[in-house]
Amino acid sequence: MGLDGPWLLEHTATSPVWRVSYDCVEKSAGRHCVYDSSSFPSSSWGLEVKCSDSVRLVSGPSLCSGSVQIWDQSWTWVCEGALDQQGAEVLCRELGCGAPSLLQGALSPLEQTFHCEGHESALMDCPHSSSETCSSGAAVNLTCSEPLRLVGGASRCAGTVEVRHRGEWRRMEPDRPWLLEDTAAVCRDLDCGSAVYGEEREDFPQSPVWRVSPDCVEKSAVRHCVYGSSSSSSSSSGLEVKCSDLLNRPVISLSVSDGVSEALPQGVRVLLGSKFRVKCSVEPQYPGGSFQLLSPTAPLGQNHTLPAVNHSAHFLFSDTGPAHKGNYTCVYHLHVFNHSFSSQSPSLQLSLGASDSALIIRVLLILLLKLLYILPMLYYYCKVRARGRR
């Protein structure tokens, strides 16, 4: 079957083919979309298809993420505890996705328990046993990584594009000129933000590559647009990509230079009137950049922006008061590759406690109140005893 759209293609022996409309099959049965074309009487191209009729991930953001269902006369949920890490690896591989990155559960009935060794080609090939439904069970939620990665760059969102196809990682070689819109599809599949830069290079070492259809990746996940055989010839071509989320996430920490601090689950408590320092830092990637500190005092007109020195910056605060209470966040800014990037840290919450002098005054007041309460009682006691002696 020959194709008039960006489907997954494979080289075959030259022979007569039927043409099929890519746009048609998305709306109708495949048999209604086939036609003859005298301009293409024979072709060496064909369509290779792999379907999974026994397992699927549903209600997720992609075909590689969601709640696990298996086909057993009808689609049924797989309960938490019925699938271990090896079973998850088999399931992800069966769906053509990468390795499992997250395995968790949600409420649902129990239908199967799987005992996989990890080498099986399909989940239903694993030894499994049926079970009654469990009212308090949980359906397995599984996220498989995309069989796509960027290597050799400063972060996971920059580098040379490699894709896993037929169990083997290789560089990708486009079958037409590569555009920035095609780079956007790679960044999208890797959850790396928007496209910044992408080009095809010809200076890689000669090695086997997988071919990719750029027309296809603009409409579908990259993994669906890769083709080639295990015996594909070597090439020096490859794709270099940079996405907007290429910066590491900065780290925020707080220390007190005088007084006492107390660590809390969501932040730090410091004493009123003390001095503290907020440190923003990031793992080394690129030189330069600056740190902006988002803090409760920023609306008061204080500009908390410092250049990054040795990939960090220190913000000093003195005479801590109620205005300093709240959340602090570091934002790392960097201009590189003719683009401006930023990355934000988690928030750190600062709460206030009484100062040392305030604590002393509070203790003295409590002692004074107790003394005022005891003195009248002591006076009456002494007076009663004096009368008794008379």
KOLKOLTOR-67596 format. One record per residue (C-alpha): residue in one letter; y, x, z; residue number from 0. Coordinates in Angstrom, 1 decimal, always signed. Each point is the difference from the previous one (the first is absolute). Last residue first. Layout:
% residues N
+------+--------+--------+--------+------+
! resn !      v !      u !      w ! resi !
+------+--------+--------+--------+------+
!    A !      Y !      X !      Z !  NUM !
...
+------+--------+--------+--------+------+
This chain:
% residues 390
+------+--------+--------+--------+------+
! resn !      v !      u !      w ! resi !
+------+--------+--------+--------+------+
!    R !  +36.4 !   -2.9 ! +120.1 !  389 !
!    R !   -2.7 !   +1.9 !   -1.9 !  388 !
!    G !   -0.7 !   -3.1 !   -2.2 !  387 !
!    R !   +3.6 !   -0.3 !   -1.0 !  386 !
!    A !   -0.1 !   +3.6 !   -1.4 !  385 !
!    R !   -3.2 !   -0.7 !   -1.9 !  384 !
!    V !   +1.6 !   -3.0 !   -1.7 !  383 !
!    K !   +3.1 !   +2.0 !   -1.0 !  382 !
!    C !   -2.2 !   +2.9 !   -1.4 !  381 !
!    Y !   -1.9 !   -2.5 !   -2.2 !  380 !
!    Y !   +3.1 !   -1.7 !   -1.1 !  379 !
!    Y !   +1.5 !   +3.2 !   -1.2 !  378 !
!    L !   -3.2 !   +1.2 !   -1.7 !  377 !
!    M !   -0.2 !   -3.3 !   -1.9 !  376 !
!    P !   +3.7 !   +0.4 !   -1.0 !  375 !
!    L !   -0.7 !   +3.6 !   -1.1 !  374 !
!    I !   -3.2 !   -0.7 !   -2.1 !  373 !
!    Y !   +1.6 !   -2.1 !   -2.8 !  372 !
!    L !   +3.0 !   +2.3 !   -0.4 !  371 !
!    L !   -2.4 !   +2.9 !   -0.1 !  370 !
!    K !   -2.1 !   -1.6 !   -2.7 !  369 !
!    L !   +3.1 !   -0.6 !   -2.0 !  368 !
!    L !   +1.0 !   +3.6 !   +0.5 !  367 !
!    L !   -3.4 !   +1.3 !   -1.0 !  366 !
!    I !   +0.1 !   -2.1 !   -3.2 !  365 !
!    L !   +3.5 !   +1.2 !   -0.8 !  364 !
!    L !   -1.0 !   +3.6 !   +0.6 !  363 !
!    V !   -3.0 !   -0.3 !   -2.4 !  362 !
!    R !   +2.3 !   -1.6 !   -2.7 !  361 !
!    I !   +2.6 !   +2.8 !   +0.4 !  360 !
!    I !   -2.8 !   +2.6 !   -0.4 !  359 !
!    L !   -1.3 !   -1.7 !   -3.1 !  358 !
!    A !   +3.5 !   -0.2 !   -1.5 !  357 !
!    S !   +0.5 !   +3.7 !   +0.6 !  356 !
!    D !   -3.3 !   +0.8 !   -1.7 !  355 !
!    S !   +0.8 !   -2.2 !   -3.0 !  354 !
!    A !   -1.4 !   -3.5 !   -0.6 !  353 !
!    G !   -2.3 !   -0.5 !   -2.9 !  352 !
!    L !   +0.8 !   -0.5 !   -3.7 !  351 !
!    S !   -2.1 !   -0.8 !   -3.0 !  350 !
!    L !   -0.3 !   +1.9 !   -3.3 !  349 !
!    Q !   -2.3 !   -1.3 !   -2.7 !  348 !
!    L !   -1.3 !   +2.3 !   -2.7 !  347 !
!    S !   -0.3 !   -1.4 !   -3.6 !  346 !
!    P !   -2.4 !   +1.3 !   -2.5 !  345 !
!    S !   +1.4 !   +2.6 !   -2.4 !  344 !
!    Q !   +1.7 !   -0.7 !   -3.3 !  343 !
!    S !   -0.1 !   +1.7 !   -3.4 !  342 !
!    S !   +2.7 !   +0.5 !   -2.5 !  341 !
!    F !   +0.3 !   +1.2 !   -3.6 !  340 !
!    S !   +2.9 !   +0.8 !   -2.4 !  339 !
!    H !   -0.9 !   +0.9 !   -3.5 !  338 !
!    N !   +0.8 !   +3.0 !   -2.3 !  337 !
!    F !   -3.4 !   +1.5 !   +0.8 !  336 !
!    V !   +1.1 !   +0.4 !   +3.6 !  335 !
!    H !   +2.7 !   -1.6 !   +2.2 !  334 !
!    L !   -1.3 !   -0.5 !   +3.6 !  333 !
!    H !   +0.6 !   -2.4 !   +2.8 !  332 !
!    Y !   -2.1 !   -0.3 !   +3.2 !  331 !
!    V !   +0.6 !   -3.1 !   +2.1 !  330 !
!    C !   -0.7 !   +0.2 !   +3.7 !  329 !
!    T !   -0.1 !   -3.2 !   +2.1 !  328 !
!    Y !   +1.2 !   -0.8 !   +3.5 !  327 !
!    N !   -0.4 !   -3.4 !   +1.6 !  326 !
!    G !   +2.0 !   -1.3 !   +3.0 !  325 !
!    K !   +2.0 !   +1.1 !   +3.0 !  324 !
!    H !   +2.8 !   +2.5 !   -0.7 !  323 !
!    A !   +2.8 !   -2.5 !   +0.6 !  322 !
!    P !   -1.3 !   -0.7 !   +3.5 !  321 !
!    G !   +0.9 !   +3.6 !   +1.1 !  320 !
!    T !   -1.2 !   +3.6 !   -0.4 !  319 !
!    D !   +2.6 !   +2.5 !   +0.9 !  318 !
!    S !   -1.0 !   +2.4 !   -2.8 !  317 !
!    F !   -1.7 !   -0.3 !   -3.4 !  316 !
!    L !   -1.1 !   +2.8 !   -2.3 !  315 !
!    F !   -1.5 !   -0.4 !   -3.5 !  314 !
!    H !   -2.4 !   +2.8 !   -1.1 !  313 !
!    A !   -1.0 !   +0.5 !   -3.6 !  312 !
!    S !   -3.2 !   +1.2 !   -1.7 !  311 !
!    H !   -1.5 !   +1.5 !   -3.2 !  310 !
!    N !   +1.0 !   +3.6 !   +1.0 !  309 !
!    V !   +3.6 !   -1.3 !   +0.1 !  308 !
!    A !   +0.4 !   -3.5 !   -1.5 !  307 !
!    P !   +3.7 !   -0.9 !   -0.3 !  306 !
!    L !   +1.3 !   -2.4 !   +2.6 !  305 !
!    T !   +0.9 !   -3.7 !   -0.2 !  304 !
!    H !   +0.8 !   -2.2 !   +3.1 !  303 !
!    N !   +3.4 !   -1.3 !   -0.8 !  302 !
!    Q !   +1.4 !   -1.8 !   +3.1 !  301 !
!    G !   +2.0 !   -3.1 !   -0.9 !  300 !
!    L !   -1.1 !   -2.3 !   +2.8 !  299 !
!    P !   -2.5 !   -1.6 !   -2.4 !  298 !
!    A !   -1.9 !   +3.4 !   +0.2 !  297 !
!    T !   -0.3 !   -0.1 !   +3.8 !  296 !
!    P !   -3.2 !   -2.1 !   -0.1 !  295 !
!    S !   -1.7 !   +2.7 !   -2.1 !  294 !
!    L !   -0.9 !   +0.8 !   -3.6 !  293 !
!    L !   -0.2 !   +3.8 !   -0.2 !  292 !
!    Q !   +0.6 !   +1.5 !   -3.4 !  291 !
!    F !   -1.7 !   +3.2 !   -0.9 !  290 !
!    S !   +0.9 !   +2.3 !   -2.9 !  289 !
!    G !   -1.6 !   +1.7 !   -2.9 !  288 !
!    G !   -0.6 !   +3.7 !   -0.6 !  287 !
!    P !   -3.2 !   +1.6 !   -1.1 !  286 !
!    Y !   -3.0 !   -2.0 !   -1.3 !  285 !
!    Q !   -3.4 !   -0.8 !   +1.5 !  284 !
!    P !   +0.0 !   +1.1 !   +3.6 !  283 !
!    E !   -1.2 !   -2.7 !   +2.4 !  282 !
!    V !   +2.9 !   -2.0 !   +1.4 !  281 !
!    S !   +2.1 !   +0.1 !   +3.1 !  280 !
!    C !   +2.5 !   -2.1 !   +1.9 !  279 !
!    K !   +0.7 !   +0.9 !   +3.6 !  278 !
!    V !   +1.9 !   -2.3 !   +2.4 !  277 !
!    R !   +1.6 !   +1.7 !   +3.0 !  276 !
!    F !   +0.8 !   -1.4 !   +3.4 !  275 !
!    K !   +2.7 !   +0.4 !   +2.7 !  274 !
!    S !   -0.1 !   -2.0 !   +3.2 !  273 !
!    G !   +2.6 !   -2.6 !   +1.2 !  272 !
!    L !   -2.4 !   -2.8 !   +0.4 !  271 !
!    L !   -3.6 !   +1.2 !   +0.3 !  270 !
!    V !   -2.4 !   +0.1 !   -3.0 !  269 !
!    R !   -2.8 !   -2.3 !   -1.1 !  268 !
!    V !   -1.9 !   +1.1 !   -3.1 !  267 !
!    G !   -1.7 !   -1.8 !   -3.0 !  266 !
!    Q !   -2.5 !   -2.7 !   -1.0 !  265 !
!    P !   -2.9 !   +0.7 !   +2.5 !  264 !
!    L !   +2.5 !   +1.4 !   +2.6 !  263 !
!    A !   +0.6 !   +3.7 !   +1.0 !  262 !
!    E !   +2.2 !   +0.4 !   +3.0 !  261 !
!    S !   +3.1 !   +2.3 !   +0.1 !  260 !
!    V !   +1.6 !   +1.9 !   +2.9 !  259 !
!    G !   +3.3 !   +1.8 !   +0.3 !  258 !
!    D !   +1.4 !   +2.7 !   -2.2 !  257 !
!    S !   -0.9 !   +1.1 !   -3.6 !  256 !
!    V !   -1.9 !   -3.2 !   -0.8 !  255 !
!    S !   -2.3 !   +0.0 !   -3.1 !  254 !
!    L !   -0.4 !   -2.4 !   -2.9 !  253 !
!    S !   -2.3 !   +0.2 !   -3.0 !  252 !
!    I !   +0.1 !   -1.3 !   -3.6 !  251 !
!    V !   -2.3 !   +1.1 !   -2.9 !  250 !
!    P !   +0.9 !   -0.3 !   -3.6 !  249 !
!    R !   -2.3 !   -1.6 !   -2.6 !  248 !
!    N !   -0.9 !   +2.3 !   -2.8 !  247 !
!    L !   +2.0 !   -0.3 !   -3.2 !  246 !
!    L !   -1.6 !   -1.0 !   -3.4 !  245 !
!    D !   +0.7 !   -3.7 !   +0.3 !  244 !
!    S !   +2.0 !   -0.1 !   -3.2 !  243 !
!    C !   -2.8 !   +1.1 !   -2.3 !  242 !
!    K !   -0.6 !   +3.2 !   -1.8 !  241 !
!    V !   -2.5 !   +0.4 !   -2.8 !  240 !
!    E !   -1.5 !   +2.8 !   -2.1 !  239 !
!    L !   -2.5 !   -1.1 !   -2.6 !  238 !
!    G !   -2.7 !   +2.2 !   -1.7 !  237 !
!    S !   -0.9 !   +1.7 !   -3.2 !  236 !
!    S !   -1.9 !   +3.3 !   -0.3 !  235 !
!    S !   -3.1 !   -1.8 !   -1.4 !  234 !
!    S !   -3.7 !   +0.1 !   +0.2 !  233 !
!    S !   -2.3 !   -2.1 !   -2.1 !  232 !
!    S !   -1.6 !   -3.2 !   +1.5 !  231 !
!    S !   -3.6 !   +0.4 !   +1.0 !  230 !
!    S !   +0.3 !   -2.4 !   +3.0 !  229 !
!    S !   +1.4 !   -2.6 !   -2.4 !  228 !
!    G !   +3.6 !   -1.3 !   -0.2 !  227 !
!    Y !   +2.0 !   -2.9 !   +1.3 !  226 !
!    V !   +2.7 !   -0.8 !   +2.5 !  225 !
!    C !   +2.0 !   -3.2 !   -0.1 !  224 !
!    H !   -1.6 !   -2.0 !   +2.8 !  223 !
!    R !   +0.6 !   +2.7 !   +2.6 !  222 !
!    V !   +3.7 !   +0.0 !   -0.9 !  221 !
!    A !   +0.4 !   -3.5 !   +1.3 !  220 !
!    S !   +1.1 !   -2.5 !   -2.6 !  219 !
!    K !   +2.9 !   -1.0 !   -2.3 !  218 !
!    E !   +2.1 !   +3.2 !   -0.3 !  217 !
!    V !   -3.3 !   +2.0 !   +0.4 !  216 !
!    C !   -1.4 !   -1.5 !   -3.2 !  215 !
!    D !   +2.7 !   +1.1 !   -2.4 !  214 !
!    P !   -0.3 !   +3.5 !   +1.6 !  213 !
!    S !   -3.7 !   +0.2 !   -1.0 !  212 !
!    V !   -1.7 !   +2.7 !   +1.9 !  211 !
!    R !   -2.4 !   +2.8 !   -1.1 !  210 !
!    W !   -2.0 !   +1.8 !   +2.6 !  209 !
!    V !   +0.1 !   +3.8 !   -0.1 !  208 !
!    P !   -2.5 !   +2.9 !   -0.3 !  207 !
!    S !   +1.6 !   +3.4 !   +0.7 !  206 !
!    Q !   +2.2 !   +2.6 !   -1.7 !  205 !
!    P !   +2.6 !   +1.3 !   +2.5 !  204 !
!    F !   +3.2 !   -2.0 !   +0.0 !  203 !
!    D !   +2.9 !   +0.9 !   -2.2 !  202 !
!    E !   +0.3 !   -3.1 !   -2.2 !  201 !
!    R !   +2.1 !   -2.2 !   +2.2 !  200 !
!    E !   +0.6 !   -3.7 !   -0.2 !  199 !
!    E !   +3.0 !   -1.2 !   +1.9 !  198 !
!    G !   +1.0 !   -2.1 !   +3.0 !  197 !
!    Y !   +3.0 !   -0.2 !   +2.3 !  196 !
!    V !   +1.5 !   -2.4 !   +2.5 !  195 !
!    A !   -2.3 !   -3.0 !   -0.1 !  194 !
!    S !   +0.3 !   -2.5 !   +2.8 !  193 !
!    G !   -1.7 !   -0.2 !   +3.4 !  192 !
!    C !   -3.1 !   +2.0 !   +0.9 !  191 !
!    D !   -2.5 !   -2.9 !   +0.5 !  190 !
!    L !   -2.6 !   +2.0 !   -2.0 !  189 !
!    D !   -0.5 !   -2.8 !   -2.6 !  188 !
!    R !   +3.8 !   -0.5 !   -0.3 !  187 !
!    C !   +0.7 !   +3.7 !   -0.4 !  186 !
!    V !   -2.5 !   +0.2 !   -2.8 !  185 !
!    A !   +1.4 !   -3.2 !   -1.7 !  184 !
!    A !   +3.6 !   +1.5 !   +0.3 !  183 !
!    T !   -1.2 !   +3.1 !   -1.9 !  182 !
!    D !   -0.9 !   -2.3 !   -2.9 !  181 !
!    E !   +3.6 !   -1.4 !   +0.1 !  180 !
!    L !   +1.3 !   +3.6 !   -0.1 !  179 !
!    L !   -1.8 !   +0.4 !   -3.3 !  178 !
!    W !   -3.1 !   +2.0 !   -1.2 !  177 !
!    P !   -0.4 !   +0.5 !   -3.7 !  176 !
!    R !   -3.3 !   -1.5 !   -1.3 !  175 !
!    D !   -3.7 !   +0.5 !   +1.0 !  174 !
!    P !   +0.9 !   +1.2 !   +3.4 !  173 !
!    E !   -1.9 !   +2.9 !   +1.6 !  172 !
!    M !   -1.1 !   -0.4 !   +3.7 !  171 !
!    R !   -1.3 !   +2.8 !   +2.1 !  170 !
!    R !   -3.5 !   -0.3 !   +1.2 !  169 !
!    W !   -1.9 !   -1.2 !   +3.1 !  168 !
!    E !   -3.6 !   -1.0 !   -0.7 !  167 !
!    G !   -2.1 !   -3.0 !   +1.2 !  166 !
!    R !   +0.1 !   -1.8 !   -3.3 !  165 !
!    H !   +3.8 !   +0.1 !   +0.1 !  164 !
!    R !   +2.1 !   +1.5 !   +2.9 !  163 !
!    V !   +3.6 !   +0.5 !   -1.1 !  162 !
!    E !   +2.3 !   +3.1 !   +0.3 !  161 !
!    V !   +3.7 !   +0.0 !   -0.6 !  160 !
!    T !   +1.7 !   +3.3 !   +0.7 !  159 !
!    G !   +2.6 !   +0.1 !   +2.8 !  158 !
!    A !   +2.2 !   -2.2 !   +2.2 !  157 !
!    C !   -0.6 !   -3.0 !   +2.2 !  156 !
!    R !   -2.7 !   +1.6 !   +2.2 !  155 !
!    S !   +2.6 !   +2.7 !   +1.0 !  154 !
!    A !   +1.3 !   +3.4 !   -1.2 !  153 !
!    G !   -2.1 !   -0.2 !   -3.1 !  152 !
!    G !   -3.3 !   +1.6 !   -1.1 !  151 !
!    V !   -1.9 !   -3.3 !   -0.3 !  150 !
!    L !   +1.0 !   -3.6 !   -0.7 !  149 !
!    R !   -2.8 !   -2.5 !   +0.5 !  148 !
!    L !   -1.8 !   -3.0 !   -1.6 !  147 !
!    P !   -3.3 !   -1.7 !   +0.8 !  146 !
!    E !   +2.1 !   -2.4 !   +2.1 !  145 !
!    S !   -1.0 !   -0.1 !   +3.6 !  144 !
!    C !   -2.3 !   -2.7 !   +1.3 !  143 !
!    T !   +1.3 !   -2.5 !   +2.5 !  142 !
!    L !   -2.5 !   -2.1 !   +1.8 !  141 !
!    N !   +0.3 !   -3.1 !   +2.1 !  140 !
!    V !   -3.3 !   -1.0 !   +1.5 !  139 !
!    A !   -0.3 !   -3.6 !   +1.1 !  138 !
!    A !   +0.0 !   -0.5 !   +3.7 !  137 !
!    G !   -2.6 !   -1.7 !   +2.2 !  136 !
!    S !   +0.6 !   -2.5 !   +2.8 !  135 !
!    S !   -1.8 !   -2.9 !   -1.7 !  134 !
!    C !   -2.8 !   +2.2 !   -1.2 !  133 !
!    T !   -1.9 !   -1.4 !   -3.0 !  132 !
!    E !   -3.7 !   +0.5 !   -0.1 !  131 !
!    S !   -1.4 !   +3.3 !   -1.3 !  130 !
!    S !   -1.3 !   +1.6 !   -3.1 !  129 !
!    S !   -1.3 !   +3.6 !   -0.1 !  128 !
!    H !   +1.1 !   +2.9 !   -2.1 !  127 !
!    P !   -1.5 !   +3.1 !   -1.5 !  126 !
!    C !   +2.7 !   +1.4 !   -2.4 !  125 !
!    D !   -0.3 !   -0.9 !   -3.7 !  124 !
!    M !   +2.2 !   -3.0 !   +0.7 !  123 !
!    L !   +2.9 !   +2.4 !   +0.6 !  122 !
!    A !   -0.3 !   +1.5 !   -3.4 !  121 !
!    S !   -0.6 !   +3.6 !   -1.3 !  120 !
!    E !   -1.8 !   +1.2 !   +3.1 !  119 !
!    H !   +0.7 !   +3.5 !   +1.2 !  118 !
!    G !   +1.7 !   -0.9 !   +3.3 !  117 !
!    E !   -3.1 !   -0.5 !   +2.2 !  116 !
!    C !   +0.7 !   -3.7 !   +0.3 !  115 !
!    H !   -1.3 !   -2.4 !   +2.8 !  114 !
!    F !   +1.7 !   -3.3 !   -0.7 !  113 !
!    T !   +0.1 !   -3.1 !   +2.2 !  112 !
!    Q !   +0.7 !   -3.2 !   -1.9 !  111 !
!    E !   +1.4 !   -3.5 !   +0.5 !  110 !
!    L !   +2.3 !   +0.0 !   +3.1 !  109 !
!    P !   +2.7 !   -2.7 !   +0.1 !  108 !
!    S !   +3.7 !   +0.8 !   -0.1 !  107 !
!    L !   +2.8 !   +1.2 !   +2.3 !  106 !
!    A !   +1.7 !   +3.3 !   -1.1 !  105 !
!    G !   -1.2 !   +3.6 !   -0.1 !  104 !
!    Q !   +0.9 !   +3.6 !   -0.6 !  103 !
!    L !   -0.9 !   +2.9 !   -2.3 !  102 !
!    L !   +2.8 !   +2.2 !   -1.5 !  101 !
!    S !   +0.0 !   +3.0 !   -2.3 !  100 !
!    P !   -3.3 !   -0.6 !   -2.0 !   99 !
!    A !   -0.4 !   +2.5 !   -2.8 !   98 !
!    G !   +1.3 !   -0.8 !   -3.5 !   97 !
!    C !   -0.5 !   -3.1 !   -2.0 !   96 !
!    G !   -2.5 !   -0.9 !   -2.8 !   95 !
!    L !   -1.1 !   -3.1 !   +1.8 !   94 !
!    E !   -3.5 !   +1.5 !   +0.6 !   93 !
!    R !   +1.6 !   +3.1 !   +1.4 !   92 !
!    C !   +2.0 !   -2.0 !   +2.5 !   91 !
!    L !   -3.2 !   -1.9 !   +1.0 !   90 !
!    V !   -2.1 !   +3.1 !   +0.4 !   89 !
!    E !   +2.7 !   +1.8 !   +2.1 !   88 !
!    A !   +0.4 !   -3.2 !   +2.2 !   87 !
!    G !   -3.8 !   +0.0 !   +0.6 !   86 !
!    Q !   +0.2 !   +3.6 !   +1.1 !   85 !
!    Q !   +2.9 !   -0.8 !   +2.4 !   84 !
!    D !   -1.8 !   -3.0 !   +1.5 !   83 !
!    L !   -0.4 !   -3.6 !   -1.1 !   82 !
!    A !   -1.5 !   -2.8 !   +2.0 !   81 !
!    G !   +2.1 !   +0.8 !   +3.0 !   80 !
!    E !   +2.8 !   -2.3 !   -1.1 !   79 !
!    C !   -1.4 !   -2.8 !   -2.0 !   78 !
!    V !   -0.5 !   -0.2 !   -3.8 !   77 !
!    W !   +1.3 !   -3.2 !   -1.4 !   76 !
!    T !   -1.8 !   -2.3 !   -2.5 !   75 !
!    W !   +0.2 !   -0.6 !   -3.7 !   74 !
!    S !   -2.8 !   -2.3 !   -1.1 !   73 !
!    Q !   -3.6 !   +0.4 !   -0.9 !   72 !
!    D !   +0.2 !   +3.3 !   +1.9 !   71 !
!    W !   +3.1 !   +1.6 !   -1.5 !   70 !
!    I !   +1.8 !   +2.3 !   +2.5 !   69 !
!    Q !   +3.5 !   -0.2 !   +1.4 !   68 !
!    V !   +2.1 !   +2.8 !   +1.6 !   67 !
!    S !   +3.6 !   -0.7 !   +1.0 !   66 !
!    G !   +2.6 !   +1.9 !   -1.9 !   65 !
!    S !   +0.9 !   +3.2 !   -1.7 !   64 !
!    C !   -1.2 !   +1.8 !   -3.2 !   63 !
!    L !   +0.7 !   -2.9 !   -2.4 !   62 !
!    S !   +3.5 !   +0.0 !   +1.3 !   61 !
!    P !   +2.4 !   -1.5 !   +2.6 !   60 !
!    G !   -2.9 !   -1.7 !   +1.9 !   59 !
!    S !   -1.2 !   -3.6 !   +0.1 !   58 !
!    V !   -3.4 !   +0.9 !   -1.3 !   57 !
!    L !   -2.2 !   +3.1 !   -0.2 !   56 !
!    R !   -3.1 !   -0.5 !   -2.1 !   55 !
!    V !   -3.8 !   +0.3 !   +0.0 !   54 !
!    S !   -3.1 !   -1.1 !   -2.0 !   53 !
!    D !   +1.1 !   -0.5 !   -3.6 !   52 !
!    S !   +1.8 !   +3.3 !   -0.5 !   51 !
!    C !   +0.8 !   +0.5 !   -3.6 !   50 !
!    K !   +0.1 !   +3.2 !   -2.1 !   49 !
!    V !   +1.3 !   -0.2 !   -3.5 !   48 !
!    E !   +0.1 !   +2.6 !   -2.9 !   47 !
!    L !   +1.9 !   -1.0 !   -3.1 !   46 !
!    G !   -0.4 !   +1.6 !   -3.3 !   45 !
!    W !   +1.6 !   +2.6 !   -2.3 !   44 !
!    S !   -1.6 !   +1.9 !   -2.8 !   43 !
!    S !   +1.3 !   -2.6 !   -2.6 !   42 !
!    S !   -1.1 !   -1.7 !   -3.1 !   41 !
!    P !   +1.6 !   -2.8 !   -2.2 !   40 !
!    F !   +3.4 !   +0.5 !   +1.6 !   39 !
!    S !   +2.5 !   -1.3 !   -2.6 !   38 !
!    S !   -2.3 !   -2.8 !   -0.9 !   37 !
!    S !   +0.4 !   -1.4 !   +3.5 !   36 !
!    D !   -2.5 !   -2.6 !   +1.3 !   35 !
!    Y !   +0.8 !   -2.1 !   +3.1 !   34 !
!    V !   -1.0 !   -0.4 !   +3.6 !   33 !
!    C !   +2.2 !   -1.9 !   +2.5 !   32 !
!    H !   -2.0 !   -3.3 !   +0.4 !   31 !
!    R !   -3.2 !   +1.9 !   +1.1 !   30 !
!    G !   +2.0 !   +1.7 !   +2.8 !   29 !
!    A !   +0.7 !   -3.3 !   +1.7 !   28 !
!    S !   +3.8 !   -0.8 !   +0.3 !   27 !
!    K !   +3.2 !   +1.0 !   +1.7 !   26 !
!    E !   -0.4 !   +3.7 !   +0.7 !   25 !
!    V !   -2.4 !   +0.2 !   -2.9 !   24 !
!    C !   +2.8 !   -0.8 !   -2.5 !   23 !
!    D !   +2.5 !   +2.8 !   +0.9 !   22 !
!    Y !   -2.7 !   +2.7 !   -0.7 !   21 !
!    S !   -0.9 !   -1.5 !   -3.3 !   20 !
!    V !   -3.5 !   +1.0 !   -1.1 !   19 !
!    R !   -1.0 !   +1.8 !   -3.3 !   18 !
!    W !   -3.6 !   +0.1 !   -1.1 !   17 !
!    V !   -1.6 !   +3.3 !   -0.8 !   16 !
!    P !   -1.8 !   +1.7 !   -2.9 !   15 !
!    S !   -1.4 !   +3.5 !   +1.0 !   14 !
!    T !   +1.2 !   +3.5 !   +1.0 !   13 !
!    A !   -2.0 !   +1.3 !   +2.9 !   12 !
!    T !   +1.6 !   -0.6 !   +3.4 !   11 !
!    H !   +3.1 !   +1.2 !   +1.7 !   10 !
!    E !   +1.0 !   -2.1 !   +3.0 !    9 !
!    L !   +3.0 !   -2.3 !   +0.6 !    8 !
!    L !   +1.4 !   -1.6 !   +3.2 !    7 !
!    W !   +2.4 !   -2.6 !   -1.4 !    6 !
!    P !   +3.6 !   +0.4 !   -1.3 !    5 !
!    G !   +0.1 !   -2.6 !   -2.8 !    4 !
!    D !   -1.2 !   -0.7 !   -3.5 !    3 !
!    L !   -3.7 !   +0.8 !   +0.8 !    2 !
!    G !   -3.1 !   +0.7 !   -1.9 !    1 !
!    M !   -3.4 !   -1.5 !   +1.0 !    0 !
+------+--------+--------+--------+------+
